[in-house]
Amino acid sequence: MRVENPKKTPDISTRLISPKRHTKMDKKPADKLIYRLEEVSRIAQLDPKIIENWEKEFYFLHAGRTAAGHKIFRKKDLTIILRLKELIESQGLTLAGAKRRIEEEFGFAGKDPLNPDQMKKILFEVRERLKEIASTLKKP
């Protein structure tokens, strides 16, 4: 004899079981937009310290932070990290060589960088313009 559930909640036998989610043992990335550092580390099979060092070394890796302070990466960053690992480990490239290859493959290589004298001139002009703006803001 079956007793009716007065709260109208389904019993265990009729509940839907959610499909298996991305577990810690899986190495294939889940289809997500944002990954925590720990997830990137597990997927890429790299120590988190290496990923943090690469983030400092390569300007094209952009980690953000959650409100709780956890480091997060975009899907594009994960793709770049996986490619960097492949270039360094499988193809034996140096960090500089891998950086150049990533810039080419992902379209980061832009125009030729400014030489230091041109950079100083531009920065001086920007500083002078900011001084002008600051002085006009101080006037009543």
C-alpha positions, 0 to 999 in steps of 0.5 A, spaced: 500 500 500 502 506 497 501 512 502 500 519 498 505 525 500 501 530 503 506 536 501 505 534 493 513 533 492 515 527 488 518 521 491 525 519 490 523 514 485 520 520 480 525 525 481 530 527 475 537 525 476 541 531 473 546 529 468 553 528 470 557 534 471 564 536 470 568 532 476 575 533 478 577 527 475 575 529 468 580 533 464 576 535 458 574 542 459 566 544 461 563 548 456 563 554 461 565 562 460 569 563 466 573 558 470 577 558 477 584 558 477 583 551 480 579 549 474 584 551 469 590 548 473 586 541 473 584 542 466 591 544 463 595 539 468 599 545 471 601 547 478 597 554 479 603 557 481 605 556 473 599 559 471 600 565 475 607 566 473 604 566 465 599 571 467 605 576 469 609 574 463 604 574 458 600 580 457 594 577 453 592 572 459 587 576 463 585 573 470 579 577 474 577 576 481 570 574 484 567 578 489 570 573 494 577 574 491 578 568 487 582 568 481 578 567 474 579 566 467 575 567 461 574 561 456 579 564 451 585 564 457 584 557 458 585 556 450 591 560 450 594 556 457 592 550 453 596 552 447 602 555 451 603 548 454 603 545 448 608 549 445 612 549 450 612 541 452 610 538 445 614 543 441 620 545 445 619 552 444 622 557 449 617 562 453 619 568 448 618 563 442 611 561 445 609 568 446 610 570 439 607 564 436 601 565 441 601 573 438 601 570 431 595 565 432 590 569 436 592 575 433 595 579 438 601 581 434 599 589 432 604 594 429 611 595 431 612 597 438 614 604 439 621 605 440 623 608 447 624 615 445 617 615 441 614 613 448 617 618 452 615 623 447 608 621 448 608 620 455 610 627 456 605 630 452 600 626 455 602 628 462 602 635 460 595 635 457 593 632 464 596 637 468 592 642 464 586 638 465 587 638 473 589 646 473 582 647 469 578 643 474 582 647 480 579 654 478 572 656 480 
